[in-house]
Structure formats: C-alpha cells, structure tokens
Amino acid sequence: MSTSNQTYKELAIPYFKEVFDCIDDVLVKLNIPYYLIGASAVALELLKGGIKPSRGTKDIDFAIMISSIKEFEAVVEELLKHGFNKVETP
C-alpha cells in the first residue's frame, strides 16, 4: 500500500501510522500475508481518490493469514516486543 503521512493524518486515527508500521514490520519479518480491512481500508482508498471520507471508526482492522498455532505464537511474541499487550478476553 502506498500512502503518505498526510493521508494518515487525514484519517484522524490516533497513532494509525505507528500501529500500521509496527504490524507491517512484524508480519513482513515473519513472511505472513495480511490485509488492511474495514472502514480504515475504505477511507484510505477514498483519500487516494481525492475524496474526504466521512468520520468512521477509530480502530484498525487487519486480516492476518496464519496457518498454524506456532505462527500465531510467533506473531504474538513479536508484537509483545513492540509494546503490544496480550489480553485474555475473547
């Protein structure tokens, strides 16, 4: 995906760029495919087309293609190293 910092700022989602860059770094390092989905993905596409999206949600949704529990555990381990928190809630 090719977006500019201005595009991230226009989304008005706190820490969007930092979170996106961290997730990207971890998943690229582990060679795990992923997609940005949800309202953020739609908003970025609209911005790339010159259309200012209406206010959407403030969360960032990813679809991550994990093929095993071992891969899942590796993702969790790497994200913890980057300051993410593991929670026990479903």
PDB file of N, CA, C and O in Angstrom:
ATOM      1  N   MET A   1       0.849  -1.163   0.000  1.00  0.00           N
ATOM      2  CA  MET A   1       0.000   0.000   0.000  1.00  0.00           C
ATOM      3  C   MET A   1       0.897   1.228   0.000  1.00  0.00           C
ATOM      4  O   MET A   1       1.890   1.272   0.726  1.00  0.00           O
ATOM      5  N   SER A   2       0.562   2.204  -0.790  1.00  0.00           N
ATOM      6  CA  SER A   2       1.345   3.418  -0.848  1.00  0.00           C
ATOM      7  C   SER A   2       0.503   4.591  -0.381  1.00  0.00           C
ATOM      8  O   SER A   2      -0.387   5.054  -1.095  1.00  0.00           O
ATOM      9  N   THR A   3       0.788   5.064   0.817  1.00  0.00           N
ATOM     10  CA  THR A   3       0.081   6.226   1.348  1.00  0.00           C
ATOM     11  C   THR A   3       1.099   7.180   1.922  1.00  0.00           C
ATOM     12  O   THR A   3       2.226   6.796   2.234  1.00  0.00           O
ATOM     13  N   SER A   4       0.694   8.425   2.059  1.00  0.00           N
ATOM     14  CA  SER A   4       1.600   9.425   2.622  1.00  0.00           C
ATOM     15  C   SER A   4       1.230   9.686   4.069  1.00  0.00           C
ATOM     16  O   SER A   4       0.155   9.299   4.526  1.00  0.00           O
ATOM     17  N   ASN A   5       2.135  10.349   4.790  1.00  0.00           N
ATOM     18  CA  ASN A   5       1.825  10.717   6.167  1.00  0.00           C
ATOM     19  C   ASN A   5       0.596  11.606   6.220  1.00  0.00           C
ATOM     20  O   ASN A   5      -0.194  11.516   7.160  1.00  0.00           O
ATOM     21  N   GLN A   6       0.424  12.465   5.220  1.00  0.00           N
ATOM     22  CA  GLN A   6      -0.747  13.335   5.194  1.00  0.00           C
ATOM     23  C   GLN A   6      -2.027  12.503   5.148  1.00  0.00           C
ATOM     24  O   GLN A   6      -3.012  12.840   5.806  1.00  0.00           O
ATOM     25  N   THR A   7      -2.015  11.433   4.383  1.00  0.00           N
ATOM     26  CA  THR A   7      -3.187  10.566   4.308  1.00  0.00           C
ATOM     27  C   THR A   7      -3.505  10.001   5.686  1.00  0.00           C
ATOM     28  O   THR A   7      -4.665   9.990   6.099  1.00  0.00           O
ATOM     29  N   TYR A   8      -2.498   9.539   6.392  1.00  0.00           N
ATOM     30  CA  TYR A   8      -2.728   9.033   7.747  1.00  0.00           C
ATOM     31  C   TYR A   8      -3.325  10.116   8.637  1.00  0.00           C
ATOM     32  O   TYR A   8      -4.260   9.858   9.395  1.00  0.00           O
ATOM     33  N   LYS A   9      -2.783  11.329   8.542  1.00  0.00           N
ATOM     34  CA  LYS A   9      -3.280  12.432   9.371  1.00  0.00           C
ATOM     35  C   LYS A   9      -4.725  12.755   9.044  1.00  0.00           C
ATOM     36  O   LYS A   9      -5.510  13.065   9.940  1.00  0.00           O
ATOM     37  N   GLU A  10      -5.086  12.686   7.765  1.00  0.00           N
ATOM     38  CA  GLU A  10      -6.457  12.986   7.372  1.00  0.00           C
ATOM     39  C   GLU A  10      -7.442  11.978   7.949  1.00  0.00           C
ATOM     40  O   GLU A  10      -8.611  12.308   8.151  1.00  0.00           O
ATOM     41  N   LEU A  11      -6.997  10.771   8.213  1.00  0.00           N
ATOM     42  CA  LEU A  11      -7.880   9.773   8.808  1.00  0.00           C
ATOM     43  C   LEU A  11      -8.228  10.119  10.250  1.00  0.00           C
ATOM     44  O   LEU A  11      -9.250   9.669  10.767  1.00  0.00           O
ATOM     45  N   ALA A  12      -7.394  10.907  10.894  1.00  0.00           N
ATOM     46  CA  ALA A  12      -7.611  11.340  12.276  1.00  0.00           C
ATOM     47  C   ALA A  12      -7.756  10.154  13.231  1.00  0.00           C
ATOM     48  O   ALA A  12      -8.533  10.214  14.184  1.00  0.00           O
ATOM     49  N   ILE A  13      -7.018   9.095  12.979  1.00  0.00           N
ATOM     50  CA  ILE A  13      -6.984   7.946  13.880  1.00  0.00           C
ATOM     51  C   ILE A  13      -5.671   8.047  14.654  1.00  0.00           C
ATOM     52  O   ILE A  13      -4.595   7.956  14.062  1.00  0.00           O
ATOM     53  N   PRO A  14      -5.751   8.235  15.971  1.00  0.00           N
ATOM     54  CA  PRO A  14      -4.519   8.373  16.748  1.00  0.00           C
ATOM     55  C   PRO A  14      -3.572   7.190  16.553  1.00  0.00           C
ATOM     56  O   PRO A  14      -3.975   6.032  16.661  1.00  0.00           O
ATOM     57  N   TYR A  15      -2.330   7.495  16.271  1.00  0.00           N
ATOM     58  CA  TYR A  15      -1.253   6.512  16.142  1.00  0.00           C
ATOM     59  C   TYR A  15      -1.454   5.516  14.994  1.00  0.00           C
ATOM     60  O   TYR A  15      -0.855   4.441  15.003  1.00  0.00           O
ATOM     61  N   PHE A  16      -2.283   5.857  14.013  1.00  0.00           N
ATOM     62  CA  PHE A  16      -2.526   4.942  12.889  1.00  0.00           C
ATOM     63  C   PHE A  16      -1.224   4.542  12.219  1.00  0.00           C
ATOM     64  O   PHE A  16      -0.959   3.353  12.043  1.00  0.00           O
ATOM     65  N   LYS A  17      -0.411   5.513  11.843  1.00  0.00           N
ATOM     66  CA  LYS A  17       0.827   5.218  11.124  1.00  0.00           C
ATOM     67  C   LYS A  17       1.752   4.348  11.970  1.00  0.00           C
ATOM     68  O   LYS A  17       2.327   3.382  11.469  1.00  0.00           O
ATOM     69  N   GLU A  18       1.897   4.686  13.243  1.00  0.00           N
ATOM     70  CA  GLU A  18       2.785   3.926  14.111  1.00  0.00           C
ATOM     71  C   GLU A  18       2.326   2.466  14.244  1.00  0.00           C
ATOM     72  O   GLU A  18       3.137   1.543  14.166  1.00  0.00           O
ATOM     73  N   VAL A  19       1.024   2.271  14.446  1.00  0.00           N
ATOM     74  CA  VAL A  19       0.487   0.917  14.588  1.00  0.00           C
ATOM     75  C   VAL A  19       0.620   0.158  13.271  1.00  0.00           C
ATOM     76  O   VAL A  19       1.061  -0.991  13.250  1.00  0.00           O
ATOM     77  N   PHE A  20       0.234   0.812  12.168  1.00  0.00           N
ATOM     78  CA  PHE A  20       0.323   0.159  10.864  1.00  0.00           C
ATOM     79  C   PHE A  20       1.760  -0.243  10.563  1.00  0.00           C
ATOM     80  O   PHE A  20       2.010  -1.370  10.136  1.00  0.00           O
ATOM     81  N   ASP A  21       2.717   0.672  10.784  1.00  0.00           N
ATOM     82  CA  ASP A  21       4.127   0.373  10.508  1.00  0.00           C
ATOM     83  C   ASP A  21       4.629  -0.782  11.364  1.00  0.00           C
ATOM     84  O   ASP A  21       5.392  -1.620  10.884  1.00  0.00           O
ATOM     85  N   CYS A  22       4.211  -0.835  12.619  1.00  0.00           N
ATOM     86  CA  CYS A  22       4.634  -1.910  13.519  1.00  0.00           C
ATOM     87  C   CYS A  22       4.084  -3.253  13.052  1.00  0.00           C
ATOM     88  O   CYS A  22       4.826  -4.231  12.957  1.00  0.00           O
ATOM     89  N   ILE A  23       2.791  -3.303  12.761  1.00  0.00           N
ATOM     90  CA  ILE A  23       2.174  -4.547  12.274  1.00  0.00           C
ATOM     91  C   ILE A  23       2.843  -4.979  10.974  1.00  0.00           C
ATOM     92  O   ILE A  23       3.148  -6.157  10.785  1.00  0.00           O
ATOM     93  N   ASP A  24       3.069  -4.023  10.084  1.00  0.00           N
ATOM     94  CA  ASP A  24       3.715  -4.330   8.804  1.00  0.00           C
ATOM     95  C   ASP A  24       5.109  -4.901   9.039  1.00  0.00           C
ATOM     96  O   ASP A  24       5.461  -5.918   8.442  1.00  0.00           O
ATOM     97  N   ASP A  25       5.901  -4.274   9.887  1.00  0.00           N
ATOM     98  CA  ASP A  25       7.257  -4.753  10.163  1.00  0.00           C
ATOM     99  C   ASP A  25       7.245  -6.192  10.679  1.00  0.00           C
ATOM    100  O   ASP A  25       8.015  -7.031  10.212  1.00  0.00           O
ATOM    101  N   VAL A  26       6.367  -6.472  11.645  1.00  0.00           N
ATOM    102  CA  VAL A  26       6.311  -7.803  12.254  1.00  0.00           C
ATOM    103  C   VAL A  26       5.894  -8.850  11.230  1.00  0.00           C
ATOM    104  O   VAL A  26       6.533  -9.895  11.110  1.00  0.00           O
ATOM    105  N   LEU A  27       4.821  -8.570  10.494  1.00  0.00           N
ATOM    106  CA  LEU A  27       4.300  -9.582   9.576  1.00  0.00           C
ATOM    107  C   LEU A  27       5.189  -9.777   8.356  1.00  0.00           C
ATOM    108  O   LEU A  27       5.288 -10.889   7.838  1.00  0.00           O
ATOM    109  N   VAL A  28       5.832  -8.719   7.891  1.00  0.00           N
ATOM    110  CA  VAL A  28       6.792  -8.873   6.794  1.00  0.00           C
ATOM    111  C   VAL A  28       7.984  -9.703   7.276  1.00  0.00           C
ATOM    112  O   VAL A  28       8.449 -10.595   6.566  1.00  0.00           O
ATOM    113  N   LYS A  29       8.476  -9.409   8.484  1.00  0.00           N
ATOM    114  CA  LYS A  29       9.599 -10.165   9.046  1.00  0.00           C
ATOM    115  C   LYS A  29       9.273 -11.652   9.133  1.00  0.00           C
ATOM    116  O   LYS A  29      10.125 -12.496   8.857  1.00  0.00           O
ATOM    117  N   LEU A  30       8.035 -11.969   9.518  1.00  0.00           N
ATOM    118  CA  LEU A  30       7.625 -13.368   9.678  1.00  0.00           C
ATOM    119  C   LEU A  30       7.077 -13.970   8.379  1.00  0.00           C
ATOM    120  O   LEU A  30       6.678 -15.134   8.349  1.00  0.00           O
ATOM    121  N   ASN A  31       7.062 -13.172   7.312  1.00  0.00           N
ATOM    122  CA  ASN A  31       6.575 -13.616   5.998  1.00  0.00           C
ATOM    123  C   ASN A  31       5.128 -14.117   6.070  1.00  0.00           C
ATOM    124  O   ASN A  31       4.789 -15.166   5.523  1.00  0.00           O
ATOM    125  N   ILE A  32       4.281 -13.331   6.764  1.00  0.00           N
ATOM    126  CA  ILE A  32       2.875 -13.686   6.929  1.00  0.00           C
ATOM    127  C   ILE A  32       2.032 -12.661   6.162  1.00  0.00           C
ATOM    128  O   ILE A  32       2.123 -11.462   6.425  1.00  0.00           O
ATOM    129  N   PRO A  33       1.213 -13.131   5.215  1.00  0.00           N
ATOM    130  CA  PRO A  33       0.373 -12.199   4.456  1.00  0.00           C
ATOM    131  C   PRO A  33      -0.728 -11.598   5.321  1.00  0.00           C
ATOM    132  O   PRO A  33      -1.257 -12.248   6.222  1.00  0.00           O
ATOM    133  N   TYR A  34      -1.058 -10.350   5.031  1.00  0.00           N
ATOM    134  CA  TYR A  34      -2.133  -9.680   5.752  1.00  0.00           C
ATOM    135  C   TYR A  34      -2.759  -8.624   4.853  1.00  0.00           C
ATOM    136  O   TYR A  34      -2.200  -8.234   3.828  1.00  0.00           O
ATOM    137  N   TYR A  35      -3.942  -8.173   5.274  1.00  0.00           N
ATOM    138  CA  TYR A  35      -4.672  -7.138   4.552  1.00  0.00           C
ATOM    139  C   TYR A  35      -5.233  -6.145   5.554  1.00  0.00           C
ATOM    140  O   TYR A  35      -5.682  -6.527   6.634  1.00  0.00           O
ATOM    141  N   LEU A  36      -5.207  -4.882   5.197  1.00  0.00           N
ATOM    142  CA  LEU A  36      -5.931  -3.866   5.948  1.00  0.00           C
ATOM    143  C   LEU A  36      -7.370  -3.960   5.477  1.00  0.00           C
ATOM    144  O   LEU A  36      -7.630  -3.921   4.274  1.00  0.00           O
ATOM    145  N   ILE A  37      -8.310  -4.083   6.407  1.00  0.00           N
ATOM    146  CA  ILE A  37      -9.718  -4.232   6.045  1.00  0.00           C
ATOM    147  C   ILE A  37     -10.544  -3.224   6.825  1.00  0.00           C
ATOM    148  O   ILE A  37     -10.001  -2.454   7.617  1.00  0.00           O
ATOM    149  N   GLY A  38     -11.831  -3.221   6.610  1.00  0.00           N
ATOM    150  CA  GLY A  38     -12.740  -2.399   7.376  1.00  0.00           C
ATOM    151  C   GLY A  38     -12.778  -0.955   6.920  1.00  0.00           C
ATOM    152  O   GLY A  38     -12.348  -0.619   5.817  1.00  0.00           O
ATOM    153  N   ALA A  39     -13.302  -0.109   7.794  1.00  0.00           N
ATOM    154  CA  ALA A  39     -13.511   1.299   7.467  1.00  0.00           C
ATOM    155  C   ALA A  39     -12.207   2.026   7.140  1.00  0.00           C
ATOM    156  O   ALA A  39     -12.195   2.912   6.286  1.00  0.00           O
ATOM    157  N   SER A  40     -11.118   1.666   7.802  1.00  0.00           N
ATOM    158  CA  SER A  40      -9.833   2.320   7.528  1.00  0.00           C
ATOM    159  C   SER A  40      -9.370   2.050   6.106  1.00  0.00           C
ATOM    160  O   SER A  40      -8.854   2.951   5.444  1.00  0.00           O
ATOM    161  N   ALA A  41      -9.547   0.825   5.625  1.00  0.00           N
ATOM    162  CA  ALA A  41      -9.157   0.481   4.255  1.00  0.00           C
ATOM    163  C   ALA A  41      -9.988   1.275   3.252  1.00  0.00           C
ATOM    164  O   ALA A  41      -9.454   1.793   2.271  1.00  0.00           O
ATOM    165  N   VAL A  42     -11.286   1.372   3.494  1.00  0.00           N
ATOM    166  CA  VAL A  42     -12.166   2.129   2.606  1.00  0.00           C
ATOM    167  C   VAL A  42     -11.776   3.601   2.623  1.00  0.00           C
ATOM    168  O   VAL A  42     -11.698   4.237   1.572  1.00  0.00           O
ATOM    169  N   ALA A  43     -11.530   4.145   3.814  1.00  0.00           N
ATOM    170  CA  ALA A  43     -11.169   5.558   3.932  1.00  0.00           C
ATOM    171  C   ALA A  43      -9.868   5.872   3.193  1.00  0.00           C
ATOM    172  O   ALA A  43      -9.769   6.910   2.540  1.00  0.00           O
ATOM    173  N   LEU A  44      -8.874   4.993   3.287  1.00  0.00           N
ATOM    174  CA  LEU A  44      -7.619   5.218   2.573  1.00  0.00           C
ATOM    175  C   LEU A  44      -7.828   5.202   1.065  1.00  0.00           C
ATOM    176  O   LEU A  44      -7.241   6.009   0.345  1.00  0.00           O
ATOM    177  N   GLU A  45      -8.653   4.295   0.591  1.00  0.00           N
ATOM    178  CA  GLU A  45      -8.945   4.251  -0.850  1.00  0.00           C
ATOM    179  C   GLU A  45      -9.647   5.533  -1.297  1.00  0.00           C
ATOM    180  O   GLU A  45      -9.333   6.078  -2.355  1.00  0.00           O
ATOM    181  N   LEU A  46     -10.588   6.010  -0.499  1.00  0.00           N
ATOM    182  CA  LEU A  46     -11.279   7.265  -0.834  1.00  0.00           C
ATOM    183  C   LEU A  46     -10.291   8.424  -0.875  1.00  0.00           C
ATOM    184  O   LEU A  46     -10.326   9.239  -1.797  1.00  0.00           O
ATOM    185  N   LEU A  47      -9.406   8.502   0.126  1.00  0.00           N
ATOM    186  CA  LEU A  47      -8.418   9.581   0.166  1.00  0.00           C
ATOM    187  C   LEU A  47      -7.490   9.525  -1.036  1.00  0.00           C
ATOM    188  O   LEU A  47      -7.140  10.564  -1.596  1.00  0.00           O
ATOM    189  N   LYS A  48      -7.084   8.312  -1.444  1.00  0.00           N
ATOM    190  CA  LYS A  48      -6.218   8.181  -2.615  1.00  0.00           C
ATOM    191  C   LYS A  48      -6.934   8.676  -3.866  1.00  0.00           C
ATOM    192  O   LYS A  48      -6.292   9.132  -4.813  1.00  0.00           O
ATOM    193  N   GLY A  49      -8.271   8.586  -3.873  1.00  0.00           N
ATOM    194  CA  GLY A  49      -9.059   9.071  -4.995  1.00  0.00           C
ATOM    195  C   GLY A  49      -9.450  10.533  -4.864  1.00  0.00           C
ATOM    196  O   GLY A  49     -10.210  11.050  -5.683  1.00  0.00           O
ATOM    197  N   GLY A  50      -8.929  11.210  -3.826  1.00  0.00           N
ATOM    198  CA  GLY A  50      -9.215  12.630  -3.643  1.00  0.00           C
ATOM    199  C   GLY A  50     -10.527  12.919  -2.946  1.00  0.00           C
ATOM    200  O   GLY A  50     -10.986  14.061  -2.949  1.00  0.00           O
ATOM    201  N   ILE A  51     -11.138  11.917  -2.351  1.00  0.00           N
ATOM    202  CA  ILE A  51     -12.418  12.085  -1.666  1.00  0.00           C
ATOM    203  C   ILE A  51     -12.186  12.027  -0.160  1.00  0.00           C
ATOM    204  O   ILE A  51     -11.602  11.069   0.345  1.00  0.00           O
ATOM    205  N   LYS A  52     -12.641  13.045   0.551  1.00  0.00           N
ATOM    206  CA  LYS A  52     -12.508  13.065   2.018  1.00  0.00           C
ATOM    207  C   LYS A  52     -13.605  12.185   2.607  1.00  0.00           C
ATOM    208  O   LYS A  52     -14.785  12.498   2.453  1.00  0.00           O
ATOM    209  N   PRO A  53     -13.240  11.083   3.285  1.00  0.00           N
ATOM    210  CA  PRO A  53     -14.260  10.192   3.845  1.00  0.00           C
ATOM    211  C   PRO A  53     -14.946  10.834   5.047  1.00  0.00           C
ATOM    212  O   PRO A  53     -14.367  11.670   5.740  1.00  0.00           O
ATOM    213  N   SER A  54     -16.191  10.423   5.277  1.00  0.00           N
ATOM    214  CA  SER A  54     -16.864  10.890   6.489  1.00  0.00           C
ATOM    215  C   SER A  54     -16.203  10.214   7.683  1.00  0.00           C
ATOM    216  O   SER A  54     -15.483   9.226   7.537  1.00  0.00           O
ATOM    217  N   ARG A  55     -16.454  10.750   8.835  1.00  0.00           N
ATOM    218  CA  ARG A  55     -15.826  10.193  10.028  1.00  0.00           C
ATOM    219  C   ARG A  55     -16.247   8.736  10.198  1.00  0.00           C
ATOM    220  O   ARG A  55     -17.433   8.409  10.168  1.00  0.00           O
ATOM    221  N   GLY A  56     -15.264   7.882  10.373  1.00  0.00           N
ATOM    222  CA  GLY A  56     -15.526   6.456  10.557  1.00  0.00           C
ATOM    223  C   GLY A  56     -15.109   6.021  11.945  1.00  0.00           C
ATOM    224  O   GLY A  56     -15.056   6.828  12.873  1.00  0.00           O
ATOM    225  N   THR A  57     -14.821   4.771  12.075  1.00  0.00           N
ATOM    226  CA  THR A  57     -14.392   4.231  13.364  1.00  0.00           C
ATOM    227  C   THR A  57     -12.933   4.603  13.611  1.00  0.00           C
ATOM    228  O   THR A  57     -12.230   5.012  12.686  1.00  0.00           O
ATOM    229  N   LYS A  58     -12.487   4.466  14.824  1.00  0.00           N
ATOM    230  CA  LYS A  58     -11.111   4.795  15.190  1.00  0.00           C
ATOM    231  C   LYS A  58     -10.259   3.550  15.390  1.00  0.00           C
ATOM    232  O   LYS A  58      -9.139   3.642  15.893  1.00  0.00           O
ATOM    233  N   ASP A  59     -10.775   2.391  15.003  1.00  0.00           N
ATOM    234  CA  ASP A  59      -9.992   1.170  15.138  1.00  0.00           C
ATOM    235  C   ASP A  59      -9.331   0.834  13.804  1.00  0.00           C
ATOM    236  O   ASP A  59      -9.680   1.393  12.764  1.00  0.00           O
ATOM    237  N   ILE A  60      -8.387  -0.074  13.852  1.00  0.00           N
ATOM    238  CA  ILE A  60      -7.681  -0.514  12.654  1.00  0.00           C
ATOM    239  C   ILE A  60      -7.865  -2.020  12.570  1.00  0.00           C
ATOM    240  O   ILE A  60      -7.475  -2.754  13.478  1.00  0.00           O
ATOM    241  N   ASP A  61      -8.459  -2.477  11.477  1.00  0.00           N
ATOM    242  CA  ASP A  61      -8.759  -3.900  11.309  1.00  0.00           C
ATOM    243  C   ASP A  61      -7.822  -4.518  10.286  1.00  0.00           C
ATOM    244  O   ASP A  61      -7.616  -3.978   9.199  1.00  0.00           O
ATOM    245  N   PHE A  62      -7.262  -5.656  10.654  1.00  0.00           N
ATOM    246  CA  PHE A  62      -6.397  -6.413   9.757  1.00  0.00           C
ATOM    247  C   PHE A  62      -6.924  -7.837   9.634  1.00  0.00           C
ATOM    248  O   PHE A  62      -7.441  -8.396  10.601  1.00  0.00           O
ATOM    249  N   ALA A  63      -6.796  -8.415   8.465  1.00  0.00           N
ATOM    250  CA  ALA A  63      -6.994  -9.850   8.275  1.00  0.00           C
ATOM    251  C   ALA A  63      -5.599 -10.434   8.125  1.00  0.00           C
ATOM    252  O   ALA A  63      -4.843 -10.032   7.240  1.00  0.00           O
ATOM    253  N   ILE A  64      -5.257 -11.384   8.992  1.00  0.00           N
ATOM    254  CA  ILE A  64      -3.919 -11.955   9.001  1.00  0.00           C
ATOM    255  C   ILE A  64      -4.034 -13.441   8.661  1.00  0.00           C
ATOM    256  O   ILE A  64      -4.820 -14.168   9.268  1.00  0.00           O
ATOM    257  N   MET A  65      -3.247 -13.876   7.689  1.00  0.00           N
ATOM    258  CA  MET A  65      -3.315 -15.255   7.212  1.00  0.00           C
ATOM    259  C   MET A  65      -2.331 -16.134   8.001  1.00  0.00           C
ATOM    260  O   MET A  65      -1.185 -16.318   7.590  1.00  0.00           O
ATOM    261  N   ILE A  66      -2.791 -16.667   9.127  1.00  0.00           N
ATOM    262  CA  ILE A  66      -1.950 -17.502   9.983  1.00  0.00           C
ATOM    263  C   ILE A  66      -2.327 -18.965   9.764  1.00  0.00           C
ATOM    264  O   ILE A  66      -3.500 -19.330   9.837  1.00  0.00           O
ATOM    265  N   SER A  67      -1.322 -19.798   9.494  1.00  0.00           N
ATOM    266  CA  SER A  67      -1.614 -21.187   9.140  1.00  0.00           C
ATOM    267  C   SER A  67      -1.410 -22.194  10.265  1.00  0.00           C
ATOM    268  O   SER A  67      -1.738 -23.370  10.106  1.00  0.00           O
ATOM    269  N   SER A  68      -0.870 -21.748  11.403  1.00  0.00           N
ATOM    270  CA  SER A  68      -0.641 -22.697  12.496  1.00  0.00           C
ATOM    271  C   SER A  68      -0.575 -21.953  13.822  1.00  0.00           C
ATOM    272  O   SER A  68      -0.391 -20.737  13.858  1.00  0.00           O
ATOM    273  N   ILE A  69      -0.727 -22.699  14.906  1.00  0.00           N
ATOM    274  CA  ILE A  69      -0.609 -22.103  16.237  1.00  0.00           C
ATOM    275  C   ILE A  69       0.817 -21.610  16.465  1.00  0.00           C
ATOM    276  O   ILE A  69       1.023 -20.613  17.157  1.00  0.00           O
ATOM    277  N   LYS A  70       1.797 -22.294  15.891  1.00  0.00           N
ATOM    278  CA  LYS A  70       3.192 -21.867  16.015  1.00  0.00           C
ATOM    279  C   LYS A  70       3.386 -20.487  15.385  1.00  0.00           C
ATOM    280  O   LYS A  70       4.068 -19.632  15.949  1.00  0.00           O
ATOM    281  N   GLU A  71       2.786 -20.277  14.221  1.00  0.00           N
ATOM    282  CA  GLU A  71       2.865 -18.977  13.563  1.00  0.00           C
ATOM    283  C   GLU A  71       2.163 -17.908  14.398  1.00  0.00           C
ATOM    284  O   GLU A  71       2.662 -16.792  14.539  1.00  0.00           O
ATOM    285  N   PHE A  72       1.002 -18.261  14.949  1.00  0.00           N
ATOM    286  CA  PHE A  72       0.266 -17.341  15.808  1.00  0.00           C
ATOM    287  C   PHE A  72       1.117 -16.921  17.004  1.00  0.00           C
ATOM    288  O   PHE A  72       1.192 -15.737  17.332  1.00  0.00           O
ATOM    289  N   GLU A  73       1.749 -17.881  17.646  1.00  0.00           N
ATOM    290  CA  GLU A  73       2.588 -17.595  18.811  1.00  0.00           C
ATOM    291  C   GLU A  73       3.777 -16.711  18.440  1.00  0.00           C
ATOM    292  O   GLU A  73       4.187 -15.862  19.231  1.00  0.00           O
ATOM    293  N   ALA A  74       4.330 -16.904  17.251  1.00  0.00           N
ATOM    294  CA  ALA A  74       5.439 -16.062  16.794  1.00  0.00           C
ATOM    295  C   ALA A  74       4.979 -14.623  16.591  1.00  0.00           C
ATOM    296  O   ALA A  74       5.705 -13.686  16.928  1.00  0.00           O
ATOM    297  N   VAL A  75       3.783 -14.441  16.045  1.00  0.00           N
ATOM    298  CA  VAL A  75       3.226 -13.090  15.859  1.00  0.00           C
ATOM    299  C   VAL A  75       3.022 -12.431  17.222  1.00  0.00           C
ATOM    300  O   VAL A  75       3.411 -11.280  17.424  1.00  0.00           O
ATOM    301  N   VAL A  76       2.417 -13.157  18.148  1.00  0.00           N
ATOM    302  CA  VAL A  76       2.182 -12.620  19.492  1.00  0.00           C
ATOM    303  C   VAL A  76       3.507 -12.217  20.135  1.00  0.00           C
ATOM    304  O   VAL A  76       3.620 -11.123  20.687  1.00  0.00           O
ATOM    305  N   GLU A  77       4.502 -13.087  20.066  1.00  0.00           N
ATOM    306  CA  GLU A  77       5.810 -12.811  20.663  1.00  0.00           C
ATOM    307  C   GLU A  77       6.429 -11.532  20.088  1.00  0.00           C
ATOM    308  O   GLU A  77       6.933 -10.689  20.831  1.00  0.00           O
ATOM    309  N   GLU A  78       6.386 -11.399  18.765  1.00  0.00           N
ATOM    310  CA  GLU A  78       6.962 -10.207  18.122  1.00  0.00           C
ATOM    311  C   GLU A  78       6.184  -8.946  18.482  1.00  0.00           C
ATOM    312  O   GLU A  78       6.785  -7.900  18.726  1.00  0.00           O
ATOM    313  N   LEU A  79       4.859  -9.031  18.519  1.00  0.00           N
ATOM    314  CA  LEU A  79       4.061  -7.850  18.868  1.00  0.00           C
ATOM    315  C   LEU A  79       4.302  -7.429  20.315  1.00  0.00           C
ATOM    316  O   LEU A  79       4.324  -6.236  20.617  1.00  0.00           O
ATOM    317  N   LEU A  80       4.481  -8.395  21.207  1.00  0.00           N
ATOM    318  CA  LEU A  80       4.802  -8.074  22.608  1.00  0.00           C
ATOM    319  C   LEU A  80       6.123  -7.312  22.686  1.00  0.00           C
ATOM    320  O   LEU A  80       6.260  -6.392  23.493  1.00  0.00           O
ATOM    321  N   LYS A  81       7.091  -7.684  21.860  1.00  0.00           N
ATOM    322  CA  LYS A  81       8.386  -6.987  21.826  1.00  0.00           C
ATOM    323  C   LYS A  81       8.236  -5.537  21.377  1.00  0.00           C
ATOM    324  O   LYS A  81       9.061  -4.684  21.705  1.00  0.00           O
ATOM    325  N   HIS A  82       7.165  -5.269  20.617  1.00  0.00           N
ATOM    326  CA  HIS A  82       6.924  -3.924  20.106  1.00  0.00           C
ATOM    327  C   HIS A  82       5.975  -3.123  21.003  1.00  0.00           C
ATOM    328  O   HIS A  82       5.508  -2.053  20.612  1.00  0.00           O
ATOM    329  N   GLY A  83       5.693  -3.632  22.191  1.00  0.00           N
ATOM    330  CA  GLY A  83       4.885  -2.866  23.147  1.00  0.00           C
ATOM    331  C   GLY A  83       3.406  -3.183  23.139  1.00  0.00           C
ATOM    332  O   GLY A  83       2.642  -2.537  23.856  1.00  0.00           O
ATOM    333  N   PHE A  84       2.978  -4.152  22.355  1.00  0.00           N
ATOM    334  CA  PHE A  84       1.575  -4.557  22.395  1.00  0.00           C
ATOM    335  C   PHE A  84       1.313  -5.343  23.681  1.00  0.00           C
ATOM    336  O   PHE A  84       2.244  -5.893  24.268  1.00  0.00           O
ATOM    337  N   ASN A  85       0.075  -5.399  24.115  1.00  0.00           N
ATOM    338  CA  ASN A  85      -0.301  -6.124  25.315  1.00  0.00           C
ATOM    339  C   ASN A  85      -1.127  -7.342  24.946  1.00  0.00           C
ATOM    340  O   ASN A  85      -1.970  -7.283  24.052  1.00  0.00           O
ATOM    341  N   LYS A  86      -0.883  -8.439  25.635  1.00  0.00           N
ATOM    342  CA  LYS A  86      -1.686  -9.649  25.438  1.00  0.00           C
ATOM    343  C   LYS A  86      -2.799  -9.630  26.479  1.00  0.00           C
ATOM    344  O   LYS A  86      -2.553  -9.466  27.673  1.00  0.00           O
ATOM    345  N   VAL A  87      -4.020  -9.801  26.002  1.00  0.00           N
ATOM    346  CA  VAL A  87      -5.165  -9.824  26.912  1.00  0.00           C
ATOM    347  C   VAL A  87      -5.827 -11.189  26.846  1.00  0.00           C
ATOM    348  O   VAL A  87      -5.698 -11.901  25.850  1.00  0.00           O
ATOM    349  N   GLU A  88      -6.522 -11.546  27.888  1.00  0.00           N
ATOM    350  CA  GLU A  88      -7.141 -12.865  27.960  1.00  0.00           C
ATOM    351  C   GLU A  88      -8.619 -12.833  27.575  1.00  0.00           C
ATOM    352  O   GLU A  88      -9.249 -13.889  27.513  1.00  0.00           O
ATOM    353  N   THR A  89      -9.179 -11.678  27.319  1.00  0.00           N
ATOM    354  CA  THR A  89     -10.577 -11.611  26.949  1.00  0.00           C
ATOM    355  C   THR A  89     -10.787 -12.116  25.533  1.00  0.00           C
ATOM    356  O   THR A  89      -9.906 -11.977  24.684  1.00  0.00           O
ATOM    357  N   PRO A  90     -11.946 -12.701  25.274  1.00  0.00           N
ATOM    358  CA  PRO A  90     -12.194 -13.227  23.922  1.00  0.00           C
ATOM    359  C   PRO A  90     -12.271 -12.109  22.875  1.00  0.00           C
ATOM    360  O   PRO A  90     -12.474 -12.383  21.692  1.00  0.00           O
TER     361      PRO A  90
END
